[in-house]
Amino acid sequence: MTDPDLHPSPDPALETRSMAERERSQFHCLIAQIRDAQARAPGMARLLDGVAAERVTDRAALSRLPVLRKSTLSEMQRAAPPFGGLTTRPAGDFTWLFQSPGPIYEPGMDSPDWWRTARALDAAGIGAGDVVHNAFAYHLTPAGHMLESGAKALGAVVIPGGVGNTEAQTRAAADLGATAYIGTPDYLQAMLDKAAELGLSLRFDKALVSGGPLFPAMRAGYAEAGILCLQCYATADLGLIAYETAGAEGPNPGMVVDEGVILEITRPGSGDPLPEGEVGEVVVTLLNADYPLIRFATGDLSAVLSGESPCGRTNMRIKGWMGRADQTTKVKGMFVRPEQVSALIQRMGLTKARLTVDREGDADRMHLAFEGEAKPAEVADAMRDILKLRGTAEQVAADSLPNDGKVIDDLRKFD
């Protein structure tokens, strides 16, 4: 079932193939994965009820499959613990069982680079001969194991620092000659500051960070300290999704999508694919025979960046993390969700819409600006029908709404 072209280890030939070749390989693997999931993962089989695997041959066919959201995943796990019937093997066959906030439970395997993080580490220049200080958590959540797995696959030595106790971690990194850092962006600065305070010398010259914002000034400060700092985008459910690369002048624009996933950018709340450049929700299909998540909605916003990376890798690029897609808000005591705005867009044949929630005196006020040919009065009637709340509607010029992925913009101030 596993396509040999999807071997997780960094492979220049794999990462520089044509997009047509890549998608043929990925969808060949996906067809087999759907069949296997329908046979061995009862929860996924229910989600894919009626789906003919052999017809999912391209992105258009994939976009017609249902989206799996974290709220649904949590409900499925509660109904059929621990993994909601979404794995193809029982919990006892995995190496690790993790818990993330929610709680959401994730499996893990001690097979080479199971989360595929080696590709991001390799792009950051980390490999054999490096001593890697891993400051991601090892307790309950999988982040520490995810990155350690990739580092081990590349032949690097790992210091399992975990989180907290900064003085002990800094002394260990200095005494053991750590050359690379893995962890959150801000904790690297905490270790550098602690080293200066203690009079210790750290040998970090490269870093791969995730789990928080890497601000330009922060990256520039690390560069001044002689550290090339790149970031990757990963989640506990999916492993690596995308990663930065670098050239002679530093980081390249955007993040290259990992070879082991199929990534879509969709309209928040709908799962409908958006054109290149439009900001929307990241939906990921994971090509993993053990945990075959299909069209998993991350809740994150991003956009496809046109063209190929200067590094020579040919896969799709995204702009990186651009905010959260879950814009659910409460108006007059009732929840208004992106899915409802999406339903409104579809019913009225709108091109795009943005619902603004504000205050008028002591009352909440909703206003929908939309692009399309519908009549405002009819759109306002549909708002009342779908959202169960009254609001106003206004037609605006094509391409005038912001390209920021927002379908609900709550402007109210409660402080």
N, C-alpha and C positions, 0 to 999 in steps of 0.2 A: 504493500500500500504506500510506503514512503518512496517518493521520487528521489533517486540519487542526486538529481540536480539541486535538491534543497538541503544538501549537507550543510550543517551550520558553520563549519570552520570557514574563516575568511579565505576567499578564493578569487583572485583577480579575474580569471576567465568567467566566473559566475557573475561577478559584480559589474562586468563590462559588456555583457551580452546585449543583444538588441531587445527592445521592449516587446516586440512580437514573439521572440523566442522565450523570453521570461514568462509572458502570460500564457503561452502554450503549455509550458512546463507547470506553472502554478495551477492552471485550471485542470490539467490532467491529474494532478495530485488532489485537487479539491473534489473532483468527481468521485475518486476512490474513497476519499475521506467521508463524503456525505453517505455513500453506501455503507461504509463501516459504522458510522455513527448511527444510522438508521437501524442497523442490526444489533449494535452492542451498547448504545447509550440511550436508554429509554426516554430521558428528558429531552434530548436533542431530537429523537425520533418524533416526539409529539410536536415539537416546534416545526419540524420539516414534514409533517404529515401531508401526503399528496404530492410532495416534490419528487420529480423524476430526476435523479442525479445526473444521468447522461445528457440532460438538456442544459445543465449549468456550465456552459462552455465559454462564457465571456462575461464581461462586466454588466452588460445589459441584463442578462439572465440572473446574475447574482443580485442585482438591485431589486429584483422582484421577490426575493426571499425575505422573510420577516426579520426585523431588527430585534436583537436580544438586549434589553436594558438592565442596568444593575438592579433596579427595583424588582424586575421579574426574576433575575438570578437569585436575589435574596429570598423571594417567595418560594422559588423552586427548591432552594436548599433547606428551607424550613419544612417543606412538605416531604422531601426525600433526602434527609441528611446523609453525608455531609455535602455532597456536590450536586445535588438536584438531578441526578441521572444524566449529567452532561459529560462524564468521563467514560472512556471505553474500558476501563479496568476498575476493580473495586478499590476502596481507600487503602486496604491492607497491602496492595501491590505497589503503592508509591513509597518513596524514600522518606518524604517529609509531608506533613499536613500543617498548613499555615492558617493564621487568622489575621485578617485586616479589619480596620474599623468598619462597623456596620451592624453586626459582624458579617463579613464575607469570608468564606473558606476557600483556600486555593491548594492544589496539589503541587508537589515538586519531585523531580527525579534526579538521582545522582548519576546520570549518564552524561557523556561529554557535552558541555555547553547546551544543556537542555533549554535554557532561556535565550540562547543565541546572542549573548552579550559580547562574545569574543569579537564580533565584527566591529562594534563600537570602540572597544578597547584597542583593537588593531589600528583603527583609523586615528586614534589619539596617540599612536606611537608606542603603545604599551605591549610588551611581549617578553620573550625569553631573555633572561639577564636582568630583568627588572625585579625589584622588591617593591611590592604594591601594598600600601597602607589602605586597608578597606574600612572606612568609617561609616558604612551603612549598617543598619540594625540587623542583628542575627536573631533577635528574640521575637518569636511568634510570626512576624512579617518576613517575607522572603527576600527582601532587597539584598541583604548581605550575602546570602547564598547565590543569588542570581549573578552578581558581579564576580564573586569568587569563582564560580563555575567557569565563566568566560576567561578569567585570568589564568586559571589552571590549564585550560585548553590551549592557551598560547605559550605555556611553559614558564610563566612568571611565578615567583614566590609571593605568598600572601600573608600579611600580618592581619589577623582578624580583629581589628580594633573595636568595631561596634560603635555605640554612641555613649557620650558622657565621659567623665573622668579625663578631662582634656590633658592634664599634666602627665598622667601615666601614658596616655596615647602618644603625646609629643615626645616623651623620653624614649618610648619604644621605637618610634619612627626614626629618631636621631641615632640611637644606639645600634639599631639593626640596619641602618643604611638605606632606608626607604627612598626609592627614586621616583615613585609615582604615587599619586593620591587618587582615591575613589571615595566619593561621598557627596554631601550636599555642598552647594557653592559657598555658603557662608562659613561652614565649619572649617574649610581649608584656611580661611583668614584667622579663625580662632586658634588653630594650631600654629600658624606663623607668628601670631602675637604672643602665644604662650612660649614659643621657642625663644623669641627675643627677650621676654621677661626672664627666662631661666638661663639665658646665655648659651643656648644650644644651637647647633647648626643642622638645618634640615636640607636634604639633598634633592628635594622634589624638583624635577624639571618638566614634568607632564602631569596632567590631571584630567580625569573624566568625571563630570558632575551631573547630578540629576536631583529631582525632588524639591526644587525651589528655583527662584529666578536667578539667572546669571546676568546681572546688570552690566552694561558696557563699561562703566567705571571700575567695577569689580574685576572684570576680565582684564582690563588695561593694567590695573594694579598688579595682578598676577604676572602679566607679561613683563612688567618692569622688574619683578622679582625673579625673572628667568623661567617662569612656568607657563608652558602652553596649556591653556585650559579650554577643553571642549566639553560639550554637553550632549547627553542622549535623552531620548524620550522613551520611557518604559513604564509598564504598570505591573502590579502583582498578578493580574489575571493573564496577561498576554506576553510578558517578557519584553524583549526589545521591540520597539515599533519603528524608531528612526534615530539617526545619529548625525552629528556634525563631522565634517572632514576639514582638513587644513592643507594649505599650500605654503609656498615660500614666504608669502606675505601674511600668513596667519589664517584664521578660520575662513572657510568658504561660505558663501551665502546659503541659507536654508539648511535643512536636514534631509539626508538621503534615507528613503524608506528601506527597512530591512527586507532581505530576500525571502524570509519565512512568513511574511504576512501579505495580504491583499488589503490595501488601504483605500477607503472611499471618503470623500468629503460630501456631507449630506446636509439638507436643510434641517435645522434643529427641530426635533419633534416629529419628523416625517420619515426619514430614511431615504428620501429622494435625492439622487446624486446632483451636485451642483457643478456648474462649469468651472474650468480652470481659472484660478484667481479669486473666486468667490469664497468668502469666509463662511464656514459651516462646521458641523459636528464631525469629529473623526470617528468613523466606523471601521472596525478591523475584523477581517476573517483570518483566524490563526491556523496555519498549516502545521498542526501538531496532532499526530495520531492518538496520543494519550488524552488530550484535552481539546477536542475539536470545536472550539468556539467559532461560530459562524455569524457574521454581521453583528459583532459585539459593539455596542455603542459606548464609547469611553466617557462621554460627557464633556470632552474637551473640544475647544474650537481651534481650527487652523485653516490653512488654504494651500492649494497646490501652487508651487513656484514653477514657472515655465522654464523649459530648457534643462540641460544636463549640468551636473556639477563640474567645475573646473578640474576636480581631482581625477576625472575620467570614469567614475562610477555612473552608470546609465539609468539606474532606477529613478522613479518619481521622487521629486523633492517636495517637502512641505516647509512652510515658513516657521515652524516651531509652535510652541504653545501660545495661544492667543486669547485665553480666557476659558470660562465655563459655558457650556451650552444649556445647562439646566437653569432656565430663567423663570421657573415657577414663582409666582407671587400670589398674595392674597388680597383680594379687592372686595370690600364690603362683606368681609367674612367668608368669601368663597375663593377657592384656589382657581387661578387661571394659569394654564399650562401651555408650553410651546406646541404640544400636540394639537390643542384646540385651535390655535392660530393657523397651524398647518392645514387642519381640516377646513378652516374658513377659506384659505387660499385656494385649496383644491375645488371646493364647492363653487366659488365665484369665478374661477378661472383667472385668478390674479397672477401677475408675474412675481411680485414681491410685496411684502407688507411688514409693517412695524407698529406694534401696539404700545402706546405710551400711557403710563399710569401716573397720575399726578393728583394734587389736591386742589379743590376749588372751594375756598372757605373751609368748612369742617367736613366736607364730603369728598370721597374718592371720585376721580374723573378718568374715564378711558377714552382715548382717541386713537383711531386707526388711520395711518397714512398708507396708501397702497398705490402700486404701479399696476396698470392694466386698464381694460376698457369697461369695467363694471360701473354701474351708477351708484354714487355714494349712499343714497337712501336704501337701495337694495342691500348693499354691503352692511349698513347699520342694522337692517332687519336680520341679516344672517348672523351678525355678532350677537344679537339678543337671543337668537335661537341656539347657537352653538355654545356661547360663553355663559348663557343664562344671566347676563347682565346687560344693561343699556350702555351705549357709548356712541360717539360720533365717528363719522368716517369722512375721509377726504382723499380725492384722487390727486396724485402728484406726478410730476414729469418722469418719464422713463430714465432710469439710472440716477435718480436724484437721492434715493435713500442710501444711508451709509453702508459700506461694505465691511461690516464688523461682526456679522453673524448673529446680531441681536434681532429677535422677533418680538421680544417683550422688553421694554425699557422702563424700569420703575424709577421715577424721579422724586418720589416722596422722601421727605426728611422727617425722621421720627425722634431726633435728639433735641 
